[in-house]
Amino acid sequence: MPRKLRLKFPGACHRAINRGNYRMDIFQSERAKQAFASCLFVAWAKYDRRLHA
């Protein structure tokens, strides 16, 4: 069954989840985790979005 279409309107909230299969770790090292966080904050600043957690 396909997922429902996302609602799109100014000010809409969207949730992104970053989790491995069977709750396994998704980063092989602390450096990889830091690189992901760095990319996330660059994108956050570029697109002027609110980041809650």
C-alpha positions, 0 to 999 in steps of 0.5 A: 500500500503506497504512503499518503501524499505529504501535505505541502503548505507554508509553515508545514512540519516535516519529520526526518528519521535517521535509523538503521535496520533493526535499530543497528548503528548507522555510523561506523565511526564517530568521525562519520557521525560528525560529518553527517551532523556537519552536513545537516547543519549546512543544509539547515542554514542554507534552506532557513528551516527550524531544526527541533532535535 
